[in-house]
Amino acid sequence: MIALIIGNAEIEPLLSFLHSNYSNVLAKVWESGDMTNAVFVQTERAYWMVEHTITIVMQYHTDRHECDLTVVASGNARASPIGMWMRGLEEAAESTFMERIEKAADRHGWELKGTSLGHVESTCPYCSAHYSYRKSQVLEDGSVRCQNCDRSYLLREAQESKVPEAPLV
C-alpha cells in the first residue's frame, strides 16, 4: 500500500492522470463540500488466470490544493501456491505507480510531500495473506490478528517465516 500527500496540485491534471492510467474497471468522481473524492480501479491479467488490481482512492482538498492518495495493489492468487509470486507483482505495480506519479509531478509542478505513515505491512505465517495494518491494530506484544484466517501472530514471526518468491515463468 502507498499513501501519498501531493501538494500544489490542480485537480484537472491530477484527475486526467489517474483516469488515463488507472480506470479500466471504475472511475468515480464526486464532490463533497470543499473536497473532491475519487476512486479508480485498474485490473490487468498477469499470467494465466491470475489478475492483479490497483485501486486508488483520492481526496482532493480544494481550499489548499492538496491531495491524499491511497494506492492498494491486490490480486486473486494470495492463498494459492503462487501467492508469493503474486505479491511480487503487486509490489511491481506499486513501484510502477510511483514512477508514473513522480514523472507527472515533475511535469505539473506537484509536490510529493511523502507518505502518510501509520501502517505496517505483514504476511501471515499461517495462510500467506498479506495485509496492511494500522499501528493501532498492533497489540502491545507486537502481534496482529490475520484478516484472512483470524489467527494471531507476532509481526516478528511473519518476517522470519518469509517463503522465497516463485520464479517468473
C-alpha positions, 0 to 999 in steps of 0.5 A: 500500500502507498499513501501519498500527500501531493501538494500544489496540485490542480485537480484537472491534471491530477484527475486526467492522470489517474483516469488515463492510467488507472480506470479500466474497471471504475472511475468515480468522481464526486464532490463533497463540500470543499473536497473532491473524492475519487476512486479508480480501479485498474485490473490487468491479467498477469499470467494465466488466470491470475489478475492483479488490481490497483485501486486508488482512492483520492481526496482532493482538498480544494481550499489548499490544493492538496491531495491524499492518495491511497494506492492498494495493489491486490490480486486473486492468487494470495492463498494459492501456491503462487501467492508469493509470486503474486505479491511480487507483482503487486509490489511491481505495480506499486513501484510502477505507480510511483514512477508514473506519479513522480514523472507527472509531478515533475511535469505539473509542478506537484509536490510529493510531500511523502507518505502518510505513515501509520501502517505496517505491512505483514504476511501471515505465517499461517495462510500467506495473506498479506495485509496492511495494518494500522499501528493501532491494530498492533497489540502491545506484544507486537502481534496482529490478528490475520484478516484472512484466517483470524489467527494471531501472530507476532509481526516478528514471526511473519518476517522470519517465516518469509517463503522465497518468491516463485520464479517468473515463468 
